[in-house]
Amino acid sequence: MSKSFYHFLIKYRHPKPMDAISSFANDAYLDHSFPKNSFDYHEISSYLELNAPYLKSMTDFDDAWEQYLFSEG
């Protein structure tokens, strides 16, 4: 993979979030502890489960992760 999940996700930032992934991207950008250089699903999902009250559903992460894998495909 050429870029971390965080760097993939950030391209979805939007001043007026249009969907759950845009909201997730905005919140991850503001989360200074987010594992920005990680390529690992389990590391990121564990971090989010324990430290990301902004994420309304882990399904949002899973959907974004699928898009990440497809984009790197």
CHARMM-style PDB file with segment names, atoms N, HN, CA, C and O in Angstrom:
ATOM      1  N   MET     1       0.851  -1.181   0.000  1.00  0.00      PROA
ATOM      2  CA  MET     1       0.000   0.000   0.000  1.00  0.00      PROA
ATOM      3  C   MET     1       0.889   1.235   0.000  1.00  0.00      PROA
ATOM      4  O   MET     1       1.914   1.289   0.680  1.00  0.00      PROA
ATOM      5  N   SER     2       0.481   2.194  -0.758  1.00  0.00      PROA
ATOM      6  HN  SER     2      -0.352   2.151  -1.310  1.00  0.00      PROA
ATOM      7  CA  SER     2       1.339   3.364  -0.934  1.00  0.00      PROA
ATOM      8  C   SER     2       1.106   4.468   0.098  1.00  0.00      PROA
ATOM      9  O   SER     2       2.009   5.261   0.364  1.00  0.00      PROA
ATOM     10  N   LYS     3      -0.089   4.529   0.679  1.00  0.00      PROA
ATOM     11  HN  LYS     3      -0.822   3.884   0.463  1.00  0.00      PROA
ATOM     12  CA  LYS     3      -0.322   5.561   1.684  1.00  0.00      PROA
ATOM     13  C   LYS     3      -1.112   4.969   2.848  1.00  0.00      PROA
ATOM     14  O   LYS     3      -1.855   3.999   2.698  1.00  0.00      PROA
ATOM     15  N   SER     4      -0.925   5.578   3.995  1.00  0.00      PROA
ATOM     16  HN  SER     4      -0.321   6.365   4.117  1.00  0.00      PROA
ATOM     17  CA  SER     4      -1.595   5.094   5.195  1.00  0.00      PROA
ATOM     18  C   SER     4      -3.104   5.314   5.075  1.00  0.00      PROA
ATOM     19  O   SER     4      -3.580   6.091   4.246  1.00  0.00      PROA
ATOM     20  N   PHE     5      -3.826   4.611   5.923  1.00  0.00      PROA
ATOM     21  HN  PHE     5      -3.439   3.981   6.596  1.00  0.00      PROA
ATOM     22  CA  PHE     5      -5.283   4.763   5.939  1.00  0.00      PROA
ATOM     23  C   PHE     5      -5.659   6.213   6.224  1.00  0.00      PROA
ATOM     24  O   PHE     5      -6.551   6.762   5.578  1.00  0.00      PROA
ATOM     25  N   TYR     6      -4.989   6.828   7.178  1.00  0.00      PROA
ATOM     26  HN  TYR     6      -4.264   6.381   7.703  1.00  0.00      PROA
ATOM     27  CA  TYR     6      -5.279   8.216   7.531  1.00  0.00      PROA
ATOM     28  C   TYR     6      -5.149   9.125   6.312  1.00  0.00      PROA
ATOM     29  O   TYR     6      -6.021   9.955   6.055  1.00  0.00      PROA
ATOM     30  N   HSD     7      -4.070   8.969   5.570  1.00  0.00      PROA
ATOM     31  HN  HSD     7      -3.361   8.295   5.778  1.00  0.00      PROA
ATOM     32  CA  HSD     7      -3.862   9.829   4.403  1.00  0.00      PROA
ATOM     33  C   HSD     7      -4.895   9.564   3.315  1.00  0.00      PROA
ATOM     34  O   HSD     7      -5.257  10.473   2.568  1.00  0.00      PROA
ATOM     35  N   PHE     8      -5.367   8.339   3.223  1.00  0.00      PROA
ATOM     36  HN  PHE     8      -5.073   7.600   3.830  1.00  0.00      PROA
ATOM     37  CA  PHE     8      -6.482   8.039   2.323  1.00  0.00      PROA
ATOM     38  C   PHE     8      -7.752   8.738   2.818  1.00  0.00      PROA
ATOM     39  O   PHE     8      -8.453   9.389   2.043  1.00  0.00      PROA
ATOM     40  N   LEU     9      -8.036   8.598   4.104  1.00  0.00      PROA
ATOM     41  HN  LEU     9      -7.466   8.070   4.734  1.00  0.00      PROA
ATOM     42  CA  LEU     9      -9.275   9.114   4.685  1.00  0.00      PROA
ATOM     43  C   LEU     9      -9.388  10.628   4.581  1.00  0.00      PROA
ATOM     44  O   LEU     9     -10.472  11.155   4.329  1.00  0.00      PROA
ATOM     45  N   ILE    10      -8.287  11.321   4.772  1.00  0.00      PROA
ATOM     46  HN  ILE    10      -7.407  10.893   4.976  1.00  0.00      PROA
ATOM     47  CA  ILE    10      -8.300  12.783   4.822  1.00  0.00      PROA
ATOM     48  C   ILE    10      -8.806  13.409   3.518  1.00  0.00      PROA
ATOM     49  O   ILE    10      -9.314  14.530   3.525  1.00  0.00      PROA
ATOM     50  N   LYS    11      -8.673  12.699   2.418  1.00  0.00      PROA
ATOM     51  HN  LYS    11      -8.261  11.788   2.412  1.00  0.00      PROA
ATOM     52  CA  LYS    11      -9.179  13.280   1.165  1.00  0.00      PROA
ATOM     53  C   LYS    11     -10.700  13.429   1.171  1.00  0.00      PROA
ATOM     54  O   LYS    11     -11.256  14.098   0.300  1.00  0.00      PROA
ATOM     55  N   TYR    12     -11.380  12.816   2.142  1.00  0.00      PROA
ATOM     56  HN  TYR    12     -10.928  12.273   2.850  1.00  0.00      PROA
ATOM     57  CA  TYR    12     -12.836  12.919   2.251  1.00  0.00      PROA
ATOM     58  C   TYR    12     -13.292  14.043   3.177  1.00  0.00      PROA
ATOM     59  O   TYR    12     -14.491  14.224   3.390  1.00  0.00      PROA
ATOM     60  N   ARG    13     -12.329  14.807   3.735  1.00  0.00      PROA
ATOM     61  HN  ARG    13     -11.355  14.659   3.562  1.00  0.00      PROA
ATOM     62  CA  ARG    13     -12.723  15.925   4.586  1.00  0.00      PROA
ATOM     63  C   ARG    13     -13.570  16.901   3.787  1.00  0.00      PROA
ATOM     64  O   ARG    13     -13.340  17.130   2.600  1.00  0.00      PROA
ATOM     65  N   HSD    14     -14.558  17.471   4.470  1.00  0.00      PROA
ATOM     66  HN  HSD    14     -14.745  17.285   5.434  1.00  0.00      PROA
ATOM     67  CA  HSD    14     -15.443  18.430   3.814  1.00  0.00      PROA
ATOM     68  C   HSD    14     -16.011  19.364   4.880  1.00  0.00      PROA
ATOM     69  O   HSD    14     -16.405  18.908   5.953  1.00  0.00      PROA
ATOM     70  N   PRO    15     -16.058  20.677   4.593  1.00  0.00      PROA
ATOM     71  CA  PRO    15     -16.580  21.627   5.592  1.00  0.00      PROA
ATOM     72  C   PRO    15     -18.015  21.300   6.021  1.00  0.00      PROA
ATOM     73  O   PRO    15     -18.402  21.531   7.167  1.00  0.00      PROA
ATOM     74  N   LYS    16     -18.785  20.763   5.088  1.00  0.00      PROA
ATOM     75  HN  LYS    16     -18.471  20.576   4.158  1.00  0.00      PROA
ATOM     76  CA  LYS    16     -20.155  20.339   5.393  1.00  0.00      PROA
ATOM     77  C   LYS    16     -20.239  18.857   5.040  1.00  0.00      PROA
ATOM     78  O   LYS    16     -20.559  18.501   3.905  1.00  0.00      PROA
ATOM     79  N   PRO    17     -19.951  17.997   6.011  1.00  0.00      PROA
ATOM     80  CA  PRO    17     -19.901  16.562   5.710  1.00  0.00      PROA
ATOM     81  C   PRO    17     -21.156  16.080   4.997  1.00  0.00      PROA
ATOM     82  O   PRO    17     -22.282  16.360   5.408  1.00  0.00      PROA
ATOM     83  N   MET    18     -20.923  15.350   3.919  1.00  0.00      PROA
ATOM     84  HN  MET    18     -20.008  15.123   3.586  1.00  0.00      PROA
ATOM     85  CA  MET    18     -22.024  14.887   3.093  1.00  0.00      PROA
ATOM     86  C   MET    18     -22.487  13.487   3.483  1.00  0.00      PROA
ATOM     87  O   MET    18     -23.591  13.067   3.138  1.00  0.00      PROA
ATOM     88  N   ASP    19     -21.618  12.763   4.216  1.00  0.00      PROA
ATOM     89  HN  ASP    19     -20.721  13.104   4.497  1.00  0.00      PROA
ATOM     90  CA  ASP    19     -21.945  11.390   4.586  1.00  0.00      PROA
ATOM     91  C   ASP    19     -21.118  10.998   5.805  1.00  0.00      PROA
ATOM     92  O   ASP    19     -20.356  11.805   6.338  1.00  0.00      PROA
ATOM     93  N   ALA    20     -21.275   9.760   6.235  1.00  0.00      PROA
ATOM     94  HN  ALA    20     -21.893   9.105   5.802  1.00  0.00      PROA
ATOM     95  CA  ALA    20     -20.591   9.292   7.442  1.00  0.00      PROA
ATOM     96  C   ALA    20     -19.074   9.294   7.270  1.00  0.00      PROA
ATOM     97  O   ALA    20     -18.344   9.584   8.219  1.00  0.00      PROA
ATOM     98  N   ILE    21     -18.597   8.976   6.075  1.00  0.00      PROA
ATOM     99  HN  ILE    21     -19.189   8.740   5.305  1.00  0.00      PROA
ATOM    100  CA  ILE    21     -17.144   8.945   5.870  1.00  0.00      PROA
ATOM    101  C   ILE    21     -16.560  10.356   5.917  1.00  0.00      PROA
ATOM    102  O   ILE    21     -15.461  10.547   6.438  1.00  0.00      PROA
ATOM    103  N   SER    22     -17.265  11.333   5.388  1.00  0.00      PROA
ATOM    104  HN  SER    22     -18.158  11.178   4.965  1.00  0.00      PROA
ATOM    105  CA  SER    22     -16.804  12.721   5.485  1.00  0.00      PROA
ATOM    106  C   SER    22     -16.744  13.182   6.940  1.00  0.00      PROA
ATOM    107  O   SER    22     -15.795  13.855   7.342  1.00  0.00      PROA
ATOM    108  N   SER    23     -17.758  12.819   7.728  1.00  0.00      PROA
ATOM    109  HN  SER    23     -18.529  12.272   7.401  1.00  0.00      PROA
ATOM    110  CA  SER    23     -17.749  13.165   9.152  1.00  0.00      PROA
ATOM    111  C   SER    23     -16.585  12.490   9.855  1.00  0.00      PROA
ATOM    112  O   SER    23     -15.897  13.115  10.662  1.00  0.00      PROA
ATOM    113  N   PHE    24     -16.361  11.216   9.553  1.00  0.00      PROA
ATOM    114  HN  PHE    24     -16.919  10.709   8.897  1.00  0.00      PROA
ATOM    115  CA  PHE    24     -15.254  10.459  10.124  1.00  0.00      PROA
ATOM    116  C   PHE    24     -13.927  11.125   9.760  1.00  0.00      PROA
ATOM    117  O   PHE    24     -13.054  11.273  10.616  1.00  0.00      PROA
ATOM    118  N   ALA    25     -13.771  11.520   8.519  1.00  0.00      PROA
ATOM    119  HN  ALA    25     -14.480  11.400   7.824  1.00  0.00      PROA
ATOM    120  CA  ALA    25     -12.536  12.166   8.073  1.00  0.00      PROA
ATOM    121  C   ALA    25     -12.307  13.475   8.817  1.00  0.00      PROA
ATOM    122  O   ALA    25     -11.191  13.750   9.257  1.00  0.00      PROA
ATOM    123  N   ASN    26     -13.339  14.272   8.959  1.00  0.00      PROA
ATOM    124  HN  ASN    26     -14.245  14.049   8.601  1.00  0.00      PROA
ATOM    125  CA  ASN    26     -13.208  15.536   9.688  1.00  0.00      PROA
ATOM    126  C   ASN    26     -12.777  15.292  11.128  1.00  0.00      PROA
ATOM    127  O   ASN    26     -11.887  15.970  11.642  1.00  0.00      PROA
ATOM    128  N   ASP    27     -13.415  14.315  11.778  1.00  0.00      PROA
ATOM    129  HN  ASP    27     -14.138  13.764  11.361  1.00  0.00      PROA
ATOM    130  CA  ASP    27     -13.102  14.036  13.175  1.00  0.00      PROA
ATOM    131  C   ASP    27     -11.705  13.433  13.327  1.00  0.00      PROA
ATOM    132  O   ASP    27     -10.983  13.780  14.262  1.00  0.00      PROA
ATOM    133  N   ALA    28     -11.321  12.542  12.427  1.00  0.00      PROA
ATOM    134  HN  ALA    28     -11.907  12.260  11.668  1.00  0.00      PROA
ATOM    135  CA  ALA    28      -9.981  11.944  12.489  1.00  0.00      PROA
ATOM    136  C   ALA    28      -8.911  13.020  12.322  1.00  0.00      PROA
ATOM    137  O   ALA    28      -7.860  12.962  12.960  1.00  0.00      PROA
ATOM    138  N   TYR    29      -9.179  13.990  11.472  1.00  0.00      PROA
ATOM    139  HN  TYR    29     -10.033  14.038  10.954  1.00  0.00      PROA
ATOM    140  CA  TYR    29      -8.241  15.093  11.262  1.00  0.00      PROA
ATOM    141  C   TYR    29      -8.005  15.872  12.555  1.00  0.00      PROA
ATOM    142  O   TYR    29      -6.890  16.317  12.826  1.00  0.00      PROA
ATOM    143  N   LEU    30      -9.057  16.030  13.346  1.00  0.00      PROA
ATOM    144  HN  LEU    30      -9.963  15.668  13.126  1.00  0.00      PROA
ATOM    145  CA  LEU    30      -8.954  16.778  14.606  1.00  0.00      PROA
ATOM    146  C   LEU    30      -8.393  15.935  15.748  1.00  0.00      PROA
ATOM    147  O   LEU    30      -8.027  16.475  16.792  1.00  0.00      PROA
ATOM    148  N   ASP    31      -8.322  14.628  15.561  1.00  0.00      PROA
ATOM    149  HN  ASP    31      -8.618  14.189  14.713  1.00  0.00      PROA
ATOM    150  CA  ASP    31      -7.832  13.699  16.578  1.00  0.00      PROA
ATOM    151  C   ASP    31      -6.310  13.594  16.466  1.00  0.00      PROA
ATOM    152  O   ASP    31      -5.795  12.866  15.618  1.00  0.00      PROA
ATOM    153  N   HSD    32      -5.605  14.311  17.311  1.00  0.00      PROA
ATOM    154  HN  HSD    32      -6.023  14.903  18.001  1.00  0.00      PROA
ATOM    155  CA  HSD    32      -4.142  14.371  17.223  1.00  0.00      PROA
ATOM    156  C   HSD    32      -3.455  13.059  17.593  1.00  0.00      PROA
ATOM    157  O   HSD    32      -2.264  12.891  17.332  1.00  0.00      PROA
ATOM    158  N   SER    33      -4.188  12.137  18.193  1.00  0.00      PROA
ATOM    159  HN  SER    33      -5.155  12.274  18.405  1.00  0.00      PROA
ATOM    160  CA  SER    33      -3.607  10.844  18.563  1.00  0.00      PROA
ATOM    161  C   SER    33      -3.907   9.742  17.551  1.00  0.00      PROA
ATOM    162  O   SER    33      -3.433   8.616  17.704  1.00  0.00      PROA
ATOM    163  N   PHE    34      -4.678  10.053  16.534  1.00  0.00      PROA
ATOM    164  HN  PHE    34      -5.063  10.968  16.410  1.00  0.00      PROA
ATOM    165  CA  PHE    34      -5.032   9.042  15.527  1.00  0.00      PROA
ATOM    166  C   PHE    34      -3.744   8.433  14.963  1.00  0.00      PROA
ATOM    167  O   PHE    34      -2.785   9.159  14.700  1.00  0.00      PROA
ATOM    168  N   PRO    35      -3.714   7.113  14.777  1.00  0.00      PROA
ATOM    169  CA  PRO    35      -2.501   6.463  14.234  1.00  0.00      PROA
ATOM    170  C   PRO    35      -2.305   6.800  12.751  1.00  0.00      PROA
ATOM    171  O   PRO    35      -2.664   6.019  11.869  1.00  0.00      PROA
ATOM    172  N   LYS    36      -1.741   7.952  12.505  1.00  0.00      PROA
ATOM    173  HN  LYS    36      -1.450   8.586  13.222  1.00  0.00      PROA
ATOM    174  CA  LYS    36      -1.662   8.521  11.161  1.00  0.00      PROA
ATOM    175  C   LYS    36      -0.798   7.735  10.182  1.00  0.00      PROA
ATOM    176  O   LYS    36      -1.009   7.824   8.972  1.00  0.00      PROA
ATOM    177  N   ASN    37       0.147   6.984  10.666  1.00  0.00      PROA
ATOM    178  HN  ASN    37       0.318   6.911  11.649  1.00  0.00      PROA
ATOM    179  CA  ASN    37       1.047   6.266   9.764  1.00  0.00      PROA
ATOM    180  C   ASN    37       0.747   4.782   9.660  1.00  0.00      PROA
ATOM    181  O   ASN    37       1.533   4.023   9.092  1.00  0.00      PROA
ATOM    182  N   SER    38      -0.390   4.366  10.207  1.00  0.00      PROA
ATOM    183  HN  SER    38      -1.028   4.983  10.668  1.00  0.00      PROA
ATOM    184  CA  SER    38      -0.707   2.942  10.240  1.00  0.00      PROA
ATOM    185  C   SER    38      -1.360   2.468   8.939  1.00  0.00      PROA
ATOM    186  O   SER    38      -2.149   3.169   8.308  1.00  0.00      PROA
ATOM    187  N   PHE    39      -0.987   1.243   8.577  1.00  0.00      PROA
ATOM    188  HN  PHE    39      -0.345   0.673   9.090  1.00  0.00      PROA
ATOM    189  CA  PHE    39      -1.582   0.539   7.448  1.00  0.00      PROA
ATOM    190  C   PHE    39      -2.361  -0.684   7.953  1.00  0.00      PROA
ATOM    191  O   PHE    39      -2.879  -1.471   7.161  1.00  0.00      PROA
ATOM    192  N   ASP    40      -2.434  -0.829   9.287  1.00  0.00      PROA
ATOM    193  HN  ASP    40      -2.013  -0.190   9.930  1.00  0.00      PROA
ATOM    194  CA  ASP    40      -2.940  -2.045   9.901  1.00  0.00      PROA
ATOM    195  C   ASP    40      -4.382  -1.895  10.390  1.00  0.00      PROA
ATOM    196  O   ASP    40      -4.676  -1.050  11.236  1.00  0.00      PROA
ATOM    197  N   TYR    41      -5.270  -2.720   9.851  1.00  0.00      PROA
ATOM    198  HN  TYR    41      -5.032  -3.406   9.164  1.00  0.00      PROA
ATOM    199  CA  TYR    41      -6.688  -2.684  10.211  1.00  0.00      PROA
ATOM    200  C   TYR    41      -6.885  -2.845  11.717  1.00  0.00      PROA
ATOM    201  O   TYR    41      -7.618  -2.072  12.335  1.00  0.00      PROA
ATOM    202  N   HSD    42      -6.234  -3.841  12.305  1.00  0.00      PROA
ATOM    203  HN  HSD    42      -5.639  -4.468  11.803  1.00  0.00      PROA
ATOM    204  CA  HSD    42      -6.458  -4.140  13.716  1.00  0.00      PROA
ATOM    205  C   HSD    42      -5.946  -3.026  14.628  1.00  0.00      PROA
ATOM    206  O   HSD    42      -6.582  -2.709  15.633  1.00  0.00      PROA
ATOM    207  N   GLU    43      -4.829  -2.445  14.293  1.00  0.00      PROA
ATOM    208  HN  GLU    43      -4.312  -2.703  13.477  1.00  0.00      PROA
ATOM    209  CA  GLU    43      -4.312  -1.326  15.087  1.00  0.00      PROA
ATOM    210  C   GLU    43      -5.281  -0.147  15.060  1.00  0.00      PROA
ATOM    211  O   GLU    43      -5.586   0.444  16.096  1.00  0.00      PROA
ATOM    212  N   ILE    44      -5.755   0.181  13.873  1.00  0.00      PROA
ATOM    213  HN  ILE    44      -5.507  -0.300  13.032  1.00  0.00      PROA
ATOM    214  CA  ILE    44      -6.658   1.333  13.741  1.00  0.00      PROA
ATOM    215  C   ILE    44      -8.009   1.045  14.374  1.00  0.00      PROA
ATOM    216  O   ILE    44      -8.550   1.897  15.080  1.00  0.00      PROA
ATOM    217  N   SER    45      -8.567  -0.139  14.137  1.00  0.00      PROA
ATOM    218  HN  SER    45      -8.128  -0.831  13.563  1.00  0.00      PROA
ATOM    219  CA  SER    45      -9.883  -0.450  14.711  1.00  0.00      PROA
ATOM    220  C   SER    45      -9.818  -0.493  16.237  1.00  0.00      PROA
ATOM    221  O   SER    45     -10.740  -0.024  16.904  1.00  0.00      PROA
ATOM    222  N   SER    46      -8.748  -1.045  16.795  1.00  0.00      PROA
ATOM    223  HN  SER    46      -7.999  -1.426  16.254  1.00  0.00      PROA
ATOM    224  CA  SER    46      -8.597  -1.048  18.261  1.00  0.00      PROA
ATOM    225  C   SER    46      -8.506   0.368  18.797  1.00  0.00      PROA
ATOM    226  O   SER    46      -9.131   0.701  19.803  1.00  0.00      PROA
ATOM    227  N   TYR    47      -7.722   1.205  18.118  1.00  0.00      PROA
ATOM    228  HN  TYR    47      -7.214   0.935  17.300  1.00  0.00      PROA
ATOM    229  CA  TYR    47      -7.614   2.603  18.530  1.00  0.00      PROA
ATOM    230  C   TYR    47      -8.996   3.262  18.531  1.00  0.00      PROA
ATOM    231  O   TYR    47      -9.370   3.927  19.498  1.00  0.00      PROA
ATOM    232  N   LEU    48      -9.742   3.078  17.460  1.00  0.00      PROA
ATOM    233  HN  LEU    48      -9.439   2.538  16.675  1.00  0.00      PROA
ATOM    234  CA  LEU    48     -11.043   3.720  17.342  1.00  0.00      PROA
ATOM    235  C   LEU    48     -12.025   3.227  18.405  1.00  0.00      PROA
ATOM    236  O   LEU    48     -12.774   4.015  18.982  1.00  0.00      PROA
ATOM    237  N   GLU    49     -12.014   1.920  18.658  1.00  0.00      PROA
ATOM    238  HN  GLU    49     -11.405   1.279  18.190  1.00  0.00      PROA
ATOM    239  CA  GLU    49     -12.930   1.370  19.665  1.00  0.00      PROA
ATOM    240  C   GLU    49     -12.655   1.945  21.051  1.00  0.00      PROA
ATOM    241  O   GLU    49     -13.580   2.142  21.839  1.00  0.00      PROA
ATOM    242  N   LEU    50     -11.399   2.211  21.346  1.00  0.00      PROA
ATOM    243  HN  LEU    50     -10.647   2.051  20.706  1.00  0.00      PROA
ATOM    244  CA  LEU    50     -11.028   2.677  22.682  1.00  0.00      PROA
ATOM    245  C   LEU    50     -10.921   4.198  22.820  1.00  0.00      PROA
ATOM    246  O   LEU    50     -11.024   4.726  23.928  1.00  0.00      PROA
ATOM    247  N   ASN    51     -10.715   4.903  21.707  1.00  0.00      PROA
ATOM    248  HN  ASN    51     -10.632   4.475  20.808  1.00  0.00      PROA
ATOM    249  CA  ASN    51     -10.356   6.325  21.810  1.00  0.00      PROA
ATOM    250  C   ASN    51     -11.122   7.270  20.907  1.00  0.00      PROA
ATOM    251  O   ASN    51     -10.760   8.443  20.816  1.00  0.00      PROA
ATOM    252  N   ALA    52     -12.145   6.818  20.250  1.00  0.00      PROA
ATOM    253  HN  ALA    52     -12.439   5.866  20.325  1.00  0.00      PROA
ATOM    254  CA  ALA    52     -12.801   7.693  19.271  1.00  0.00      PROA
ATOM    255  C   ALA    52     -14.306   7.798  19.519  1.00  0.00      PROA
ATOM    256  O   ALA    52     -15.098   7.185  18.803  1.00  0.00      PROA
ATOM    257  N   PRO    53     -14.698   8.570  20.528  1.00  0.00      PROA
ATOM    258  CA  PRO    53     -16.135   8.721  20.777  1.00  0.00      PROA
ATOM    259  C   PRO    53     -16.868   9.412  19.621  1.00  0.00      PROA
ATOM    260  O   PRO    53     -18.094   9.348  19.527  1.00  0.00      PROA
ATOM    261  N   TYR    54     -16.111  10.064  18.755  1.00  0.00      PROA
ATOM    262  HN  TYR    54     -15.115  10.116  18.832  1.00  0.00      PROA
ATOM    263  CA  TYR    54     -16.720  10.749  17.614  1.00  0.00      PROA
ATOM    264  C   TYR    54     -17.233   9.781  16.547  1.00  0.00      PROA
ATOM    265  O   TYR    54     -18.087  10.150  15.741  1.00  0.00      PROA
ATOM    266  N   LEU    55     -16.727   8.558  16.534  1.00  0.00      PROA
ATOM    267  HN  LEU    55     -16.034   8.258  17.189  1.00  0.00      PROA
ATOM    268  CA  LEU    55     -17.147   7.596  15.510  1.00  0.00      PROA
ATOM    269  C   LEU    55     -18.476   6.988  15.942  1.00  0.00      PROA
ATOM    270  O   LEU    55     -18.546   6.272  16.941  1.00  0.00      PROA
ATOM    271  N   LYS    56     -19.516   7.277  15.190  1.00  0.00      PROA
ATOM    272  HN  LYS    56     -19.459   7.859  14.379  1.00  0.00      PROA
ATOM    273  CA  LYS    56     -20.856   6.849  15.559  1.00  0.00      PROA
ATOM    274  C   LYS    56     -21.035   5.337  15.451  1.00  0.00      PROA
ATOM    275  O   LYS    56     -21.799   4.739  16.209  1.00  0.00      PROA
ATOM    276  N   SER    57     -20.326   4.724  14.505  1.00  0.00      PROA
ATOM    277  HN  SER    57     -19.705   5.209  13.889  1.00  0.00      PROA
ATOM    278  CA  SER    57     -20.444   3.283  14.295  1.00  0.00      PROA
ATOM    279  C   SER    57     -19.159   2.750  13.682  1.00  0.00      PROA
ATOM    280  O   SER    57     -18.562   3.388  12.815  1.00  0.00      PROA
ATOM    281  N   MET    58     -18.740   1.584  14.135  1.00  0.00      PROA
ATOM    282  HN  MET    58     -19.225   1.066  14.839  1.00  0.00      PROA
ATOM    283  CA  MET    58     -17.553   0.966  13.532  1.00  0.00      PROA
ATOM    284  C   MET    58     -17.834   0.579  12.080  1.00  0.00      PROA
ATOM    285  O   MET    58     -16.902   0.360  11.306  1.00  0.00      PROA
ATOM    286  N   THR    59     -19.089   0.495  11.713  1.00  0.00      PROA
ATOM    287  HN  THR    59     -19.846   0.673  12.342  1.00  0.00      PROA
ATOM    288  CA  THR    59     -19.439   0.237  10.318  1.00  0.00      PROA
ATOM    289  C   THR    59     -18.901   1.344   9.423  1.00  0.00      PROA
ATOM    290  O   THR    59     -18.505   1.088   8.285  1.00  0.00      PROA
ATOM    291  N   ASP    60     -18.884   2.572   9.931  1.00  0.00      PROA
ATOM    292  HN  ASP    60     -19.206   2.780  10.854  1.00  0.00      PROA
ATOM    293  CA  ASP    60     -18.335   3.690   9.146  1.00  0.00      PROA
ATOM    294  C   ASP    60     -16.855   3.453   8.865  1.00  0.00      PROA
ATOM    295  O   ASP    60     -16.381   3.702   7.756  1.00  0.00      PROA
ATOM    296  N   PHE    61     -16.129   2.973   9.870  1.00  0.00      PROA
ATOM    297  HN  PHE    61     -16.514   2.770  10.770  1.00  0.00      PROA
ATOM    298  CA  PHE    61     -14.722   2.644   9.666  1.00  0.00      PROA
ATOM    299  C   PHE    61     -14.585   1.491   8.674  1.00  0.00      PROA
ATOM    300  O   PHE    61     -13.754   1.543   7.767  1.00  0.00      PROA
ATOM    301  N   ASP    62     -15.390   0.463   8.845  1.00  0.00      PROA
ATOM    302  HN  ASP    62     -16.065   0.420   9.582  1.00  0.00      PROA
ATOM    303  CA  ASP    62     -15.306  -0.694   7.934  1.00  0.00      PROA
ATOM    304  C   ASP    62     -15.582  -0.291   6.490  1.00  0.00      PROA
ATOM    305  O   ASP    62     -14.911  -0.759   5.571  1.00  0.00      PROA
ATOM    306  N   ASP    63     -16.565   0.571   6.295  1.00  0.00      PROA
ATOM    307  HN  ASP    63     -17.111   0.951   7.042  1.00  0.00      PROA
ATOM    308  CA  ASP    63     -16.873   1.045   4.938  1.00  0.00      PROA
ATOM    309  C   ASP    63     -15.698   1.833   4.357  1.00  0.00      PROA
ATOM    310  O   ASP    63     -15.334   1.657   3.195  1.00  0.00      PROA
ATOM    311  N   ALA    64     -15.118   2.694   5.173  1.00  0.00      PROA
ATOM    312  HN  ALA    64     -15.414   2.838   6.118  1.00  0.00      PROA
ATOM    313  CA  ALA    64     -13.966   3.482   4.717  1.00  0.00      PROA
ATOM    314  C   ALA    64     -12.773   2.554   4.443  1.00  0.00      PROA
ATOM    315  O   ALA    64     -12.038   2.759   3.477  1.00  0.00      PROA
ATOM    316  N   TRP    65     -12.583   1.543   5.287  1.00  0.00      PROA
ATOM    317  HN  TRP    65     -13.181   1.377   6.072  1.00  0.00      PROA
ATOM    318  CA  TRP    65     -11.471   0.606   5.093  1.00  0.00      PROA
ATOM    319  C   TRP    65     -11.635  -0.152   3.769  1.00  0.00      PROA
ATOM    320  O   TRP    65     -10.661  -0.347   3.043  1.00  0.00      PROA
ATOM    321  N   GLU    66     -12.857  -0.575   3.456  1.00  0.00      PROA
ATOM    322  HN  GLU    66     -13.649  -0.416   4.046  1.00  0.00      PROA
ATOM    323  CA  GLU    66     -13.101  -1.263   2.176  1.00  0.00      PROA
ATOM    324  C   GLU    66     -12.740  -0.365   0.999  1.00  0.00      PROA
ATOM    325  O   GLU    66     -12.123  -0.816   0.034  1.00  0.00      PROA
ATOM    326  N   GLN    67     -13.123   0.894   1.078  1.00  0.00      PROA
ATOM    327  HN  GLN    67     -13.624   1.261   1.861  1.00  0.00      PROA
ATOM    328  CA  GLN    67     -12.779   1.829   0.005  1.00  0.00      PROA
ATOM    329  C   GLN    67     -11.260   2.015  -0.086  1.00  0.00      PROA
ATOM    330  O   GLN    67     -10.697   2.119  -1.176  1.00  0.00      PROA
ATOM    331  N   TYR    68     -10.619   2.053   1.072  1.00  0.00      PROA
ATOM    332  HN  TYR    68     -11.076   1.969   1.957  1.00  0.00      PROA
ATOM    333  CA  TYR    68      -9.154   2.168   1.124  1.00  0.00      PROA
ATOM    334  C   TYR    68      -8.499   0.986   0.423  1.00  0.00      PROA
ATOM    335  O   TYR    68      -7.608   1.169  -0.407  1.00  0.00      PROA
ATOM    336  N   LEU    69      -8.934  -0.213   0.753  1.00  0.00      PROA
ATOM    337  HN  LEU    69      -9.657  -0.361   1.427  1.00  0.00      PROA
ATOM    338  CA  LEU    69      -8.358  -1.413   0.117  1.00  0.00      PROA
ATOM    339  C   LEU    69      -8.610  -1.414  -1.387  1.00  0.00      PROA
ATOM    340  O   LEU    69      -7.727  -1.765  -2.168  1.00  0.00      PROA
ATOM    341  N   PHE    70      -9.815  -1.021  -1.790  1.00  0.00      PROA
ATOM    342  HN  PHE    70     -10.532  -0.736  -1.155  1.00  0.00      PROA
ATOM    343  CA  PHE    70     -10.153  -0.978  -3.212  1.00  0.00      PROA
ATOM    344  C   PHE    70      -9.310   0.058  -3.939  1.00  0.00      PROA
ATOM    345  O   PHE    70      -8.883  -0.175  -5.070  1.00  0.00      PROA
ATOM    346  N   SER    71      -9.064   1.202  -3.304  1.00  0.00      PROA
ATOM    347  HN  SER    71      -9.411   1.391  -2.385  1.00  0.00      PROA
ATOM    348  CA  SER    71      -8.289   2.266  -3.962  1.00  0.00      PROA
ATOM    349  C   SER    71      -6.831   1.883  -4.113  1.00  0.00      PROA
ATOM    350  O   SER    71      -6.150   2.359  -5.021  1.00  0.00      PROA
ATOM    351  N   GLU    72      -6.348   1.023  -3.224  1.00  0.00      PROA
ATOM    352  HN  GLU    72      -6.902   0.636  -2.487  1.00  0.00      PROA
ATOM    353  CA  GLU    72      -4.959   0.594  -3.268  1.00  0.00      PROA
ATOM    354  C   GLU    72      -4.779  -0.625  -4.158  1.00  0.00      PROA
ATOM    355  O   GLU    72      -3.659  -0.996  -4.510  1.00  0.00      PROA
ATOM    356  N   GLY    73      -5.904  -1.243  -4.518  1.00  0.00      PROA
ATOM    357  HN  GLY    73      -6.814  -0.941  -4.233  1.00  0.00      PROA
ATOM    358  CA  GLY    73      -6.016  -2.480  -5.190  1.00  0.00      PROA
ATOM    359  C   GLY    73      -5.233  -2.896  -6.296  1.00  0.00      PROA
ATOM    360  OT1 GLY    73      -5.419  -4.001  -6.803  1.00  0.00      PROA
TER     361      GLY     73
END
